Amino acid sequence: MLSVAMTLLIIDAIVLITFVLLQSGKSAGLSGAISGGAEQLFGKQKARGLDLFLHRGTIVTGVLLFVLTFAIAYLL
């Protein structure tokens, strides 16, 4: 059981890294650095298509990472 959980944890970590690296940047250039999170806070743009899939996939794999980590700690 422990080896299955460890294997799933490694696969999940690789998928999570891939999802994070494939996401598009939220701010571009110097204007994004100056305004900070104001555009994201006051902006009404919603993610669509691939960005929405990557965002939700990142959340799911992140939660799964924590669950698997706690399960492995419990099994040890």
C-alpha positions in Angstrom: 0.0 0.0 0.0 2.8 2.4 0.8 4.6 1.8 -2.5 1.3 2.5 -4.4 0.8 5.8 -2.5 4.4 6.8 -3.1 4.1 6.1 -6.8 0.9 8.1 -7.0 2.6 11.0 -5.1 5.5 11.1 -7.6 3.1 11.1 -10.6 0.9 13.8 -9.0 4.0 16.0 -8.3 5.1 15.7 -11.9 1.6 16.6 -13.2 1.3 19.5 -10.7 4.7 20.9 -11.9 3.5 20.6 -15.5 0.3 22.4 -14.9 2.0 25.3 -13.1 4.6 25.6 -15.9 2.0 25.6 -18.7 -0.1 28.4 -17.2 0.1 31.8 -18.8 1.6 34.7 -16.9 -0.9 37.1 -15.3 1.1 40.3 -15.7 3.3 41.3 -18.6 6.3 43.4 -18.3 7.0 46.5 -16.2 3.4 47.6 -16.0 2.4 44.4 -14.3 5.2 44.8 -11.8 4.0 48.3 -10.9 0.3 47.7 -10.7 0.8 44.4 -8.8 -2.4 42.5 -8.0 -4.7 45.4 -8.8 -5.5 44.2 -12.2 -6.3 40.7 -10.9 -8.3 42.2 -8.0 -10.4 44.7 -10.0 -10.4 42.9 -13.3 -13.6 41.1 -14.4 -11.9 38.7 -16.8 -12.5 35.0 -16.2 -10.3 32.2 -17.4 -11.6 30.3 -20.4 -10.6 27.3 -22.3 -7.1 25.9 -21.6 -6.4 28.5 -18.8 -9.5 27.3 -17.0 -8.5 23.7 -17.3 -5.0 24.4 -16.1 -6.3 26.4 -13.2 -8.7 23.7 -12.0 -6.2 21.0 -12.7 -3.6 22.8 -10.5 -6.1 23.0 -7.6 -7.1 19.4 -7.9 -3.5 18.1 -8.1 -2.5 20.4 -5.3 -5.2 19.0 -3.0 -4.4 15.5 -4.0 -0.7 16.1 -3.2 -1.6 17.1 0.3 -3.9 14.2 0.8 -1.4 11.7 -0.5 1.3 13.2 1.7 -0.8 12.9 4.8 -1.8 9.3 3.9 1.9 8.3 3.5 2.7 9.9 6.8 -0.1 8.0 8.4 1.1 4.7 6.9 4.6 5.2 8.2 
